[in-house]
């Protein structure tokens, strides 16, 4: 049986039914807050460790379950509806980095945050991610 990596994320939805998206550094695309599950970690633990700096009460997350994503990767998603307290995204900061391709300096994986309406997702996200996100009622 093929082994797949599992990326766990949280769909953060505001009262206007917009989805929190993170801009992927050095690309034109946006993504949801998510991260790879570490060995021995549950999907929920991995999702709660996501890269925005947001802290969610695990009891308030709704599990959406696993989704096919790529041949080598699966998604396991949860949903959070934090209410109007998260209207401003100015305080969000990416906590994960990669080495910059030229300098080697630690570079945040995500460099911006926005709310997106359902009608904007296909134009902002990678096609496979958009397909998954638009298959979920949020």
ROLOSE-751226 format. One line per field, with one value per atom (N, C-alpha, C, O): y, x negated, z negated; residue in one letter; residue number from 1; atom name; chain. Coordinates in steps of 0.05 Angstrom, whole numbers, plus 5000, padded with zeros to 4 digits. Layout:
residues N
py (Y, ...) .
px (X, ...) .
pz (Z, ...) .
type (a, ...) .
seq (NUM, ...) .
atom (CA, ...) .
mol (A, ...) .
This chain:
residues 138
py (4976, 5000, 5025, 5026, 5045, 5069, 5086, 5087, 5098, 5115, 5144, 5153, 5158, 5186, 5204, 5196, 5227, 5247, 5259, 5260, 5270, 5282, 5310, 5316, 5329, 5357, 5363, 5357, 5375, 5380, 5410, 5426, 5419, 5447, 5454, 5437, 5480, 5491, 5511, 5530, 5506, 5526, 5546, 5539, 5570, 5591, 5608, 5621, 5608, 5621, 5644, 5639, 5668, 5690, 5692, 5677, 5710, 5712, 5719, 5715, 5731, 5737, 5714, 5716, 5690, 5665, 5668, 5656, 5683, 5685, 5667, 5662, 5658, 5639, 5653, 5669, 5647, 5658, 5644, 5619, 5660, 5649, 5662, 5685, 5647, 5656, 5657, 5639, 5679, 5682, 5666, 5669, 5648, 5632, 5648, 5657, 5652, 5669, 5661, 5637, 5681, 5677, 5662, 5651, 5663, 5651, 5671, 5689, 5667, 5683, 5671, 5682, 5649, 5634, 5637, 5646, 5631, 5632, 5603, 5586, 5598, 5572, 5575, 5597, 5553, 5554, 5549, 5539, 5556, 5550, 5520, 5508, 5508, 5479, 5472, 5488, 5447, 5438, 5407, 5394, 5397, 5368, 5356, 5367, 5333, 5318, 5305, 5292, 5309, 5297, 5269, 5263, 5252, 5225, 5225, 5240, 5209, 5207, 5228, 5228, 5247, 5269, 5262, 5249, 5270, 5266, 5288, 5308, 5284, 5304, 5330, 5352, 5328, 5351, 5366, 5391, 5352, 5365, 5380, 5403, 5368, 5381, 5405, 5426, 5404, 5427, 5450, 5473, 5444, 5465, 5478, 5500, 5466, 5476, 5493, 5500, 5499, 5512, 5539, 5548, 5551, 5571, 5600, 5618, 5607, 5635, 5649, 5673, 5633, 5645, 5645, 5653, 5637, 5635, 5612, 5591, 5615, 5593, 5587, 5605, 5562, 5553, 5533, 5517, 5534, 5514, 5489, 5490, 5467, 5442, 5434, 5423, 5440, 5433, 5448, 5440, 5471, 5488, 5482, 5493, 5464, 5456, 5434, 5415, 5437, 5416, 5400, 5412, 5374, 5357, 5353, 5345, 5359, 5355, 5329, 5318, 5319, 5293, 5294, 5315, 5271, 5269, 5275, 5270, 5286, 5292, 5284, 5288, 5273, 5268, 5295, 5314, 5297, 5322, 5318, 5329, 5303, 5296, 5266, 5254, 5255, 5226, 5220, 5198, 5239, 5234, 5247, 5245, 5261, 5276, 5276, 5278, 5274, 5276, 5300, 5309, 5311, 5333, 5322, 5305, 5331, 5326, 5353, 5367, 5360, 5387, 5389, 5370, 5412, 5420, 5447, 5461, 5456, 5482, 5497, 5485, 5523, 5540, 5565, 5575, 5574, 5598, 5617, 5616, 5633, 5649, 5673, 5686, 5680, 5703, 5729, 5728, 5751, 5778, 5785, 5805, 5771, 5777, 5776, 5788, 5762, 5759, 5777, 5771, 5798, 5815, 5826, 5826, 5835, 5845, 5821, 5805, 5821, 5800, 5811, 5796, 5836, 5849, 5836, 5838, 5822, 5809, 5782, 5771, 5771, 5744, 5744, 5762, 5725, 5722, 5692, 5675, 5687, 5659, 5650, 5664, 5627, 5616, 5595, 5586, 5588, 5568, 5581, 5600, 5571, 5584, 5563, 5539, 5572, 5556, 5573, 5597, 5560, 5575, 5590, 5578, 5616, 5632, 5620, 5613, 5619, 5605, 5618, 5605, 5644, 5657, 5661, 5655, 5672, 5679, 5656, 5656, 5638, 5617, 5627, 5611, 5652, 5664, 5652, 5646, 5647, 5637, 5656, 5680, 5646, 5662, 5650, 5626, 5667, 5657, 5643, 5652, 5620, 5605, 5622, 5620, 5637, 5654, 5683, 5689, 5701, 5729, 5749, 5773, 5738, 5755, 5739, 5715, 5753, 5740, 5757, 5781, 5743, 5757, 5740, 5715, 5753, 5738, 5736, 5755, 5713, 5709, 5698, 5680, 5709, 5699, 5673, 5668, 5657, 5631, 5635, 5619, 5657, 5662, 5669, 5669, 5676, 5683, 5660, 5662, 5638, 5617, 5604, 5600, 5599, 5586, 5604, 5593, 5630, 5647, 5653, 5662, 5647, 5652, 5628, 5630, 5605, 5581, 5563, 5567, 5545, 5525, 5509, 5505, 5499, 5486, 5462, 5460, 5445, 5422, 5432, 5421, 5452, 5462, 5475, 5471, 5491, 5503, 5482, 5486, 5461, 5439, 5427, 5423, 5423, 5412, 5433, 5426, 5458, 5478, 5483, 5487, 5482, 5487, 5463, 5465, 5440, 5416, 5416, 5399, 5434, 5435, 5458, 5481, 5453, 5476, 5492, 5482, 5516, 5535, 5562, 5581) .
px (4983, 5000, 4982, 4963, 4989, 4973, 4975, 4996, 4953, 4952, 4956, 4945, 4973, 4978, 4970, 4974, 4960, 4956, 4984, 5001, 4987, 5013, 5008, 4992, 5021, 5021, 5047, 5068, 5045, 5069, 5074, 5055, 5098, 5104, 5131, 5148, 5135, 5159, 5171, 5158, 5196, 5211, 5222, 5240, 5212, 5221, 5241, 5234, 5266, 5288, 5300, 5306, 5302, 5312, 5343, 5355, 5356, 5385, 5396, 5420, 5379, 5388, 5385, 5389, 5377, 5373, 5349, 5349, 5329, 5304, 5283, 5284, 5265, 5244, 5217, 5210, 5203, 5177, 5157, 5155, 5143, 5122, 5095, 5094, 5074, 5047, 5032, 5034, 5018, 5003, 4977, 4962, 4972, 4948, 4925, 4926, 4905, 4882, 4870, 4867, 4863, 4850, 4867, 4857, 4894, 4912, 4935, 4939, 4952, 4976, 5000, 5022, 4996, 5018, 5022, 5005, 5047, 5055, 5062, 5069, 5062, 5067, 5081, 5084, 5090, 5102, 5079, 5058, 5084, 5064, 5063, 5083, 5040, 5037, 5008, 4990, 5003, 4976, 4975, 4995, 4951, 4948, 4950, 4941, 4962, 4965, 4938, 4926, 4928, 4903, 4908, 4930, 4888, 4891, 4901, 4891, 4922, 4933, 4953, 4965, 4958, 4976, 5003, 5005, 5025, 5051, 5057, 5043, 5077, 5085, 5093, 5086, 5107, 5116, 5092, 5091, 5072, 5048, 5033, 5024, 5031, 5017, 5033, 5020, 5059, 5075, 5073, 5071, 5073, 5071, 5043, 5040, 5024, 4997, 4993, 4970, 5014, 5012, 4997, 4991, 4990, 4970, 4978, 4961, 5002, 5010, 5005, 5005, 5000, 4998, 5026, 5027, 5046, 5073, 5074, 5060, 5089, 5092, 5122, 5138, 5128, 5156, 5160, 5143, 5184, 5192, 5200, 5218, 5186, 5192, 5221, 5232, 5235, 5263, 5281, 5303, 5271, 5287, 5283, 5296, 5264, 5259, 5278, 5283, 5288, 5305, 5288, 5276, 5286, 5271, 5285, 5308, 5271, 5282, 5273, 5286, 5250, 5240, 5219, 5208, 5212, 5191, 5201, 5225, 5183, 5190, 5166, 5143, 5172, 5152, 5141, 5156, 5114, 5102, 5083, 5087, 5062, 5043, 5037, 5045, 5024, 5018, 5001, 5004, 4984, 4966, 4974, 4961, 4997, 5005, 5035, 5050, 5044, 5072, 5076, 5057, 5099, 5106, 5125, 5142, 5121, 5140, 5148, 5131, 5174, 5182, 5202, 5217, 5201, 5219, 5229, 5219, 5251, 5262, 5265, 5272, 5258, 5262, 5277, 5273, 5295, 5311, 5307, 5323, 5285, 5278, 5296, 5293, 5314, 5331, 5317, 5295, 5329, 5318, 5292, 5279, 5283, 5258, 5234, 5213, 5236, 5214, 5217, 5204, 5233, 5236, 5210, 5205, 5193, 5166, 5147, 5146, 5131, 5111, 5083, 5063, 5080, 5054, 5035, 5011, 5045, 5028, 5018, 5001, 5027, 5019, 4990, 4982, 4974, 4947, 4941, 4949, 4927, 4919, 4897, 4877, 4900, 4880, 4861, 4843, 4866, 4850, 4834, 4843, 4809, 4792, 4779, 4780, 4768, 4751, 4727, 4728, 4705, 4681, 4686, 4694, 4680, 4683, 4665, 4642, 4675, 4660, 4633, 4616, 4630, 4605, 4587, 4564, 4599, 4584, 4582, 4564, 4601, 4602, 4615, 4618, 4622, 4634, 4661, 4676, 4669, 4696, 4717, 4716, 4735, 4756, 4783, 4787, 4802, 4828, 4842, 4841, 4855, 4869, 4893, 4900, 4905, 4928, 4921, 4908, 4929, 4921, 4945, 4941, 4969, 4992, 5018, 5018, 5038, 5063, 5087, 5085, 5108, 5132, 5157, 5155, 5180, 5205, 5213, 5209, 5224, 5232, 5261, 5268, 5276, 5303, 5301, 5281, 5321, 5321, 5316, 5301, 5326, 5323, 5294, 5287, 5277, 5250, 5230, 5208, 5238, 5220, 5206, 5182, 5221, 5210, 5188, 5169, 5190, 5171, 5147, 5126, 5149, 5127, 5110, 5086, 5123, 5109, 5100, 5109, 5081, 5074, 5098, 5116, 5100, 5125, 5133, 5157, 5115, 5123, 5134, 5154, 5121, 5131, 5159, 5176, 5162, 5188, 5209, 5232, 5203, 5223, 5232, 5256, 5213, 5220, 5236, 5258, 5227, 5241, 5269, 5288, 5273, 5300, 5318, 5342, 5307, 5324, 5335, 5352, 5327, 5335, 5355, 5349, 5377, 5395, 5384, 5383, 5377, 5369, 5381, 5377) .
pz (5000, 5000, 5000, 4985, 5016, 5018, 4993, 4980, 4986, 4963, 4972, 4992, 4957, 4964, 4941, 4918, 4946, 4925, 4920, 4938, 4896, 4889, 4880, 4862, 4893, 4886, 4872, 4883, 4849, 4833, 4831, 4826, 4835, 4835, 4824, 4818, 4821, 4810, 4829, 4838, 4837, 4852, 4832, 4816, 4832, 4814, 4829, 4849, 4819, 4834, 4816, 4792, 4827, 4812, 4814, 4830, 4799, 4801, 4828, 4834, 4846, 4873, 4892, 4916, 4881, 4895, 4914, 4936, 4906, 4921, 4908, 4884, 4924, 4915, 4912, 4929, 4890, 4886, 4905, 4905, 4920, 4938, 4931, 4922, 4935, 4930, 4957, 4973, 4962, 4987, 4985, 4966, 5004, 5005, 5016, 5039, 4999, 5006, 5033, 5039, 5049, 5076, 5096, 5115, 5092, 5112, 5116, 5100, 5137, 5140, 5125, 5127, 5110, 5099, 5069, 5054, 5061, 5033, 5024, 5041, 4998, 4987, 4961, 4951, 4949, 4922, 4902, 4909, 4877, 4856, 4852, 4845, 4857, 4854, 4850, 4855, 4842, 4839, 4839, 4836, 4844, 4845, 4817, 4798, 4816, 4791, 4785, 4802, 4760, 4751, 4741, 4733, 4741, 4731, 4702, 4685, 4697, 4670, 4664, 4642, 4682, 4678, 4690, 4711, 4677, 4688, 4709, 4710, 4725, 4745, 4730, 4740, 4708, 4693, 4682, 4684, 4671, 4661, 4683, 4679, 4706, 4728, 4738, 4743, 4739, 4748, 4728, 4736, 4703, 4682, 4682, 4672, 4694, 4696, 4721, 4728, 4735, 4761, 4759, 4737, 4782, 4784, 4781, 4788, 4772, 4771, 4745, 4743, 4724, 4697, 4683, 4660, 4697, 4685, 4665, 4669, 4644, 4624, 4623, 4618, 4627, 4626, 4604, 4598, 4591, 4572, 4588, 4605, 4583, 4598, 4597, 4616, 4575, 4572, 4591, 4596, 4601, 4619, 4649, 4666, 4654, 4682, 4691, 4676, 4715, 4727, 4747, 4765, 4743, 4761, 4787, 4787, 4809, 4836, 4848, 4865, 4838, 4846, 4867, 4874, 4878, 4898, 4927, 4933, 4943, 4970, 4988, 4981, 5012, 5032, 5041, 5045, 5044, 5052, 5075, 5097, 5070, 5091, 5089, 5069, 5109, 5107, 5082, 5071, 5074, 5052, 5026, 5005, 5026, 5002, 4999, 5018, 4974, 4967, 4949, 4935, 4948, 4930, 4908, 4914, 4884, 4863, 4852, 4841, 4855, 4849, 4826, 4820, 4813, 4792, 4799, 4816, 4785, 4790, 4764, 4743, 4765, 4741, 4750, 4772, 4733, 4738, 4714, 4696, 4715, 4692, 4686, 4666, 4705, 4700, 4707, 4719, 4700, 4708, 4695, 4703, 4675, 4661, 4680, 4674, 4702, 4721, 4746, 4766, 4744, 4767, 4778, 4802, 4760, 4769, 4770, 4751, 4791, 4794, 4790, 4795, 4782, 4781, 4761, 4765, 4741, 4721, 4729, 4715, 4751, 4759, 4769, 4784, 4761, 4769, 4774, 4759, 4796, 4802, 4784, 4781, 4773, 4754, 4767, 4754, 4792, 4806, 4828, 4841, 4832, 4852, 4870, 4865, 4892, 4910, 4917, 4915, 4925, 4933, 4959, 4979, 4959, 4984, 5005, 5000, 5030, 5051, 5058, 5069, 5053, 5059, 5035, 5035, 5014, 4990, 4969, 4953, 4970, 4949, 4924, 4905, 4922, 4898, 4893, 4912, 4867, 4861, 4872, 4866, 4888, 4901, 4893, 4896, 4884, 4877, 4900, 4923, 4895, 4916, 4926, 4950, 4909, 4916, 4910, 4890, 4929, 4925, 4925, 4927, 4924, 4923, 4917, 4921, 4908, 4901, 4911, 4912, 4918, 4928, 4924, 4920, 4925, 4926, 4955, 4971, 4963, 4991, 4991, 4977, 5009, 5014, 5030, 5044, 5028, 5043, 5073, 5085, 5084, 5113, 5120, 5144, 5101, 5106, 5104, 5114, 5091, 5085, 5109, 5109, 5130, 5154, 5167, 5178, 5165, 5177, 5159, 5169, 5134, 5115, 5108, 5105, 5106, 5097, 5120, 5143, 5114, 5134, 5141, 5124, 5166, 5175, 5157, 5151, 5148, 5131, 5105, 5095, 5093, 5067, 5071, 5055, 5092, 5098, 5101, 5091, 5114, 5118, 5091, 5087, 5073, 5047, 5032, 5021, 5031, 5015, 5025, 5009, 5051, 5062, 5060, 5066, 5052, 5048, 5020, 5013, 5003, 4975, 4971, 4979, 4958, 4952, 4929, 4906, 4934, 4914, 4920, 4905) .
type (x, x, x, x, x, x, x, x, x, x, x, x, x, x, x, x, x, x, x, x, x, x, x, x, x, x, x, x, x, x, x, x, x, x, x, x, x, x, x, x, x, x, x, x, x, x, x, x, x, x, x, x, x, x, x, x, x, x, x, x, x, x, x, x, x, x, x, x, x, x, x, x, x, x, x, x, x, x, x, x, x, x, x, x, x, x, x, x, x, x, x, x, x, x, x, x, x, x, x, x, x, x, x, x, x, x, x, x, x, x, x, x, x, x, x, x, x, x, x, x, x, x, x, x, x, x, x, x, x, x, x, x, x, x, x, x, x, x, x, x, x, x, x, x, x, x, x, x, x, x, x, x, x, x, x, x, x, x, x, x, x, x, x, x, x, x, x, x, x, x, x, x, x, x, x, x, x, x, x, x, x, x, x, x, x, x, x, x, x, x, x, x, x, x, x, x, x, x, x, x, x, x, x, x, x, x, x, x, x, x, x, x, x, x, x, x, x, x, x, x, x, x, x, x, x, x, x, x, x, x, x, x, x, x, x, x, x, x, x, x, x, x, x, x, x, x, x, x, x, x, x, x, x, x, x, x, x, x, x, x, x, x, x, x, x, x, x, x, x, x, x, x, x, x, x, x, x, x, x, x, x, x, x, x, x, x, x, x, x, x, x, x, x, x, x, x, x, x, x, x, x, x, x, x, x, x, x, x, x, x, x, x, x, x, x, x, x, x, x, x, x, x, x, x, x, x, x, x, x, x, x, x, x, x, x, x, x, x, x, x, x, x, x, x, x, x, x, x, x, x, x, x, x, x, x, x, x, x, x, x, x, x, x, x, x, x, x, x, x, x, x, x, x, x, x, x, x, x, x, x, x, x, x, x, x, x, x, x, x, x, x, x, x, x, x, x, x, x, x, x, x, x, x, x, x, x, x, x, x, x, x, x, x, x, x, x, x, x, x, x, x, x, x, x, x, x, x, x, x, x, x, x, x, x, x, x, x, x, x, x, x, x, x, x, x, x, x, x, x, x, x, x, x, x, x, x, x, x, x, x, x, x, x, x, x, x, x, x, x, x, x, x, x, x, x, x, x, x, x, x, x, x, x, x, x, x, x, x, x, x, x, x, x, x, x, x, x, x, x, x, x, x, x, x, x, x, x, x, x, x, x, x, x, x, x, x, x, x, x, x, x, x, x, x, x, x, x, x, x, x, x, x, x, x, x, x, x, x, x, x, x, x, x, x, x, x, x, x, x, x, x, x) .
seq (1, 1, 1, 1, 2, 2, 2, 2, 3, 3, 3, 3, 4, 4, 4, 4, 5, 5, 5, 5, 6, 6, 6, 6, 7, 7, 7, 7, 8, 8, 8, 8, 9, 9, 9, 9, 10, 10, 10, 10, 11, 11, 11, 11, 12, 12, 12, 12, 13, 13, 13, 13, 14, 14, 14, 14, 15, 15, 15, 15, 16, 16, 16, 16, 17, 17, 17, 17, 18, 18, 18, 18, 19, 19, 19, 19, 20, 20, 20, 20, 21, 21, 21, 21, 22, 22, 22, 22, 23, 23, 23, 23, 24, 24, 24, 24, 25, 25, 25, 25, 26, 26, 26, 26, 27, 27, 27, 27, 28, 28, 28, 28, 29, 29, 29, 29, 30, 30, 30, 30, 31, 31, 31, 31, 32, 32, 32, 32, 33, 33, 33, 33, 34, 34, 34, 34, 35, 35, 35, 35, 36, 36, 36, 36, 37, 37, 37, 37, 38, 38, 38, 38, 39, 39, 39, 39, 40, 40, 40, 40, 41, 41, 41, 41, 42, 42, 42, 42, 43, 43, 43, 43, 44, 44, 44, 44, 45, 45, 45, 45, 46, 46, 46, 46, 47, 47, 47, 47, 48, 48, 48, 48, 49, 49, 49, 49, 50, 50, 50, 50, 51, 51, 51, 51, 52, 52, 52, 52, 53, 53, 53, 53, 54, 54, 54, 54, 55, 55, 55, 55, 56, 56, 56, 56, 57, 57, 57, 57, 58, 58, 58, 58, 59, 59, 59, 59, 60, 60, 60, 60, 61, 61, 61, 61, 62, 62, 62, 62, 63, 63, 63, 63, 64, 64, 64, 64, 65, 65, 65, 65, 66, 66, 66, 66, 67, 67, 67, 67, 68, 68, 68, 68, 69, 69, 69, 69, 70, 70, 70, 70, 71, 71, 71, 71, 72, 72, 72, 72, 73, 73, 73, 73, 74, 74, 74, 74, 75, 75, 75, 75, 76, 76, 76, 76, 77, 77, 77, 77, 78, 78, 78, 78, 79, 79, 79, 79, 80, 80, 80, 80, 81, 81, 81, 81, 82, 82, 82, 82, 83, 83, 83, 83, 84, 84, 84, 84, 85, 85, 85, 85, 86, 86, 86, 86, 87, 87, 87, 87, 88, 88, 88, 88, 89, 89, 89, 89, 90, 90, 90, 90, 91, 91, 91, 91, 92, 92, 92, 92, 93, 93, 93, 93, 94, 94, 94, 94, 95, 95, 95, 95, 96, 96, 96, 96, 97, 97, 97, 97, 98, 98, 98, 98, 99, 99, 99, 99, 100, 100, 100, 100, 101, 101, 101, 101, 102, 102, 102, 102, 103, 103, 103, 103, 104, 104, 104, 104, 105, 105, 105, 105, 106, 106, 106, 106, 107, 107, 107, 107, 108, 108, 108, 108, 109, 109, 109, 109, 110, 110, 110, 110, 111, 111, 111, 111, 112, 112, 112, 112, 113, 113, 113, 113, 114, 114, 114, 114, 115, 115, 115, 115, 116, 116, 116, 116, 117, 117, 117, 117, 118, 118, 118, 118, 119, 119, 119, 119, 120, 120, 120, 120, 121, 121, 121, 121, 122, 122, 122, 122, 123, 123, 123, 123, 124, 124, 124, 124, 125, 125, 125, 125, 126, 126, 126, 126, 127, 127, 127, 127, 128, 128, 128, 128, 129, 129, 129, 129, 130, 130, 130, 130, 131, 131, 131, 131, 132, 132, 132, 132, 133, 133, 133, 133, 134, 134, 134, 134, 135, 135, 135, 135, 136, 136, 136, 136, 137, 137, 137, 137, 138, 138, 138, 138) .
atom (N, CA, C, O, N, CA, C, O, N, CA, C, O, N, CA, C, O, N, CA, C, O, N, CA, C, O, N, CA, C, O, N, CA, C, O, N, CA, C, O, N, CA, C, O, N, CA, C, O, N, CA, C, O, N, CA, C, O, N, CA, C, O, N, CA, C, O, N, CA, C, O, N, CA, C, O, N, CA, C, O, N, CA, C, O, N, CA, C, O, N, CA, C, O, N, CA, C, O, N, CA, C, O, N, CA, C, O, N, CA, C, O, N, CA, C, O, N, CA, C, O, N, CA, C, O, N, CA, C, O, N, CA, C, O, N, CA, C, O, N, CA, C, O, N, CA, C, O, N, CA, C, O, N, CA, C, O, N, CA, C, O, N, CA, C, O, N, CA, C, O, N, CA, C, O, N, CA, C, O, N, CA, C, O, N, CA, C, O, N, CA, C, O, N, CA, C, O, N, CA, C, O, N, CA, C, O, N, CA, C, O, N, CA, C, O, N, CA, C, O, N, CA, C, O, N, CA, C, O, N, CA, C, O, N, CA, C, O, N, CA, C, O, N, CA, C, O, N, CA, C, O, N, CA, C, O, N, CA, C, O, N, CA, C, O, N, CA, C, O, N, CA, C, O, N, CA, C, O, N, CA, C, O, N, CA, C, O, N, CA, C, O, N, CA, C, O, N, CA, C, O, N, CA, C, O, N, CA, C, O, N, CA, C, O, N, CA, C, O, N, CA, C, O, N, CA, C, O, N, CA, C, O, N, CA, C, O, N, CA, C, O, N, CA, C, O, N, CA, C, O, N, CA, C, O, N, CA, C, O, N, CA, C, O, N, CA, C, O, N, CA, C, O, N, CA, C, O, N, CA, C, O, N, CA, C, O, N, CA, C, O, N, CA, C, O, N, CA, C, O, N, CA, C, O, N, CA, C, O, N, CA, C, O, N, CA, C, O, N, CA, C, O, N, CA, C, O, N, CA, C, O, N, CA, C, O, N, CA, C, O, N, CA, C, O, N, CA, C, O, N, CA, C, O, N, CA, C, O, N, CA, C, O, N, CA, C, O, N, CA, C, O, N, CA, C, O, N, CA, C, O, N, CA, C, O, N, CA, C, O, N, CA, C, O, N, CA, C, O, N, CA, C, O, N, CA, C, O, N, CA, C, O, N, CA, C, O, N, CA, C, O, N, CA, C, O, N, CA, C, O, N, CA, C, O, N, CA, C, O, N, CA, C, O, N, CA, C, O, N, CA, C, O, N, CA, C, O, N, CA, C, O, N, CA, C, O, N, CA, C, O, N, CA, C, O, N, CA, C, O, N, CA, C, O, N, CA, C, O, N, CA, C, O, N, CA, C, O, N, CA, C, O, N, CA, C, O, N, CA, C, O, N, CA, C, O, N, CA, C, O) .
mol (A, A, A, A, A, A, A, A, A, A, A, A, A, A, A, A, A, A, A, A, A, A, A, A, A, A, A, A, A, A, A, A, A, A, A, A, A, A, A, A, A, A, A, A, A, A, A, A, A, A, A, A, A, A, A, A, A, A, A, A, A, A, A, A, A, A, A, A, A, A, A, A, A, A, A, A, A, A, A, A, A, A, A, A, A, A, A, A, A, A, A, A, A, A, A, A, A, A, A, A, A, A, A, A, A, A, A, A, A, A, A, A, A, A, A, A, A, A, A, A, A, A, A, A, A, A, A, A, A, A, A, A, A, A, A, A, A, A, A, A, A, A, A, A, A, A, A, A, A, A, A, A, A, A, A, A, A, A, A, A, A, A, A, A, A, A, A, A, A, A, A, A, A, A, A, A, A, A, A, A, A, A, A, A, A, A, A, A, A, A, A, A, A, A, A, A, A, A, A, A, A, A, A, A, A, A, A, A, A, A, A, A, A, A, A, A, A, A, A, A, A, A, A, A, A, A, A, A, A, A, A, A, A, A, A, A, A, A, A, A, A, A, A, A, A, A, A, A, A, A, A, A, A, A, A, A, A, A, A, A, A, A, A, A, A, A, A, A, A, A, A, A, A, A, A, A, A, A, A, A, A, A, A, A, A, A, A, A, A, A, A, A, A, A, A, A, A, A, A, A, A, A, A, A, A, A, A, A, A, A, A, A, A, A, A, A, A, A, A, A, A, A, A, A, A, A, A, A, A, A, A, A, A, A, A, A, A, A, A, A, A, A, A, A, A, A, A, A, A, A, A, A, A, A, A, A, A, A, A, A, A, A, A, A, A, A, A, A, A, A, A, A, A, A, A, A, A, A, A, A, A, A, A, A, A, A, A, A, A, A, A, A, A, A, A, A, A, A, A, A, A, A, A, A, A, A, A, A, A, A, A, A, A, A, A, A, A, A, A, A, A, A, A, A, A, A, A, A, A, A, A, A, A, A, A, A, A, A, A, A, A, A, A, A, A, A, A, A, A, A, A, A, A, A, A, A, A, A, A, A, A, A, A, A, A, A, A, A, A, A, A, A, A, A, A, A, A, A, A, A, A, A, A, A, A, A, A, A, A, A, A, A, A, A, A, A, A, A, A, A, A, A, A, A, A, A, A, A, A, A, A, A, A, A, A, A, A, A, A, A, A, A, A, A, A, A, A, A, A, A, A, A, A, A, A, A, A, A, A, A, A, A, A, A, A, A, A, A, A, A, A, A) .
